[in-house]
Amino acid sequence: MSEKINLYSLTICARATLDLHSLNNEGTEGNQIQTRMVSILDERGALHSVNAISGDMWKHIQAEHLFRLSAENGEVPLCAGCRKFDANRINADHDFQALVRAKTASRVLLDELLRRCALDDIEGNLITAGSNSLPRKSVVEFGWTVGVPDYVTTDSHFHVKYARLRDTESIAADREAAEKEGANLNQSIFHRPLSSGIYAIVTAAEPARIGFNDITQEYAIDDAQRLLRHQLLLESLLYTFLNPRGAMRSTQYPHLVAFEGVIAFSTAAAPAPTVSPLKATYREEIVRVHQALEPLRPEAVTLLPFETLGEFAEHMTALIQQSAPYRLHYQTA
């Protein structure tokens, strides 16, 4: 394909079958690790408590993939904070903070943020130093990944660290030394959660906003740089679902058994549709929304259904290779 597809927005609505995972937990109470649970209403209005993975977890996974891709690419800039994958990002960049302390105008600060760092541009940030409250809204958004009622379960499993048995005097000496040094040499008995089920996923991205200053309503970077960031964004989204990071993966790496859904994208100023996969007929609803939008914006929205993780990867790879970010047009006069 010679001409690029210009993506205004992109959404992923999917159902994933994740077995034997513990990717997101609330914390520990006594010797019990508490799994993350949320309350939701189903299509009939019935209330359910189900296992869930927060959007914060997915956002961190995607941001880490984007960071590694950007560092490897070498052609997209990263601020001093992001080069170390500091959670504060550009707020940990001394040169940028010097501009903040100098009372630089907000529109100029936002331009500098967009020019200096691809990660801050795409993931968003909030500049609060120097009495500022300057937001950079994220280009990519993640909803909660929620267990579908009646198709998800969580168990609790006993776990213990076994100490190697030796003579009684040696064990007593080890315990006495551990108590003095605060070392964890004794048996630790606790219960850890394990969840399996079908999960509903909703993700959205706005490639049109890559490099866009919401104050000046102009782009702070050129089209070549926007294209590079766009491609890395889509690639990081692909890897987010190919390699779902999270808690307890060293011994409870999740089994991704199935992955099916719809990628939707728009090539004009119309949002790509989303319908929650908590709804059994979500794919039919997305098709119906697409058909309803067609008279308003002919051929502006495209749907890419997929039945497997492999098919999803094929669609995303094609978009990475064949698309570019849509360019917003504003009358500034």
Summary of the structure (lengths in Angstrom):
residues: 333
radius of gyration: 23.6
end to end distance: 36.1
largest distance: 86.0
contacts: 1021
relative contact order: 0.22
helix: 35%
strand: 31%
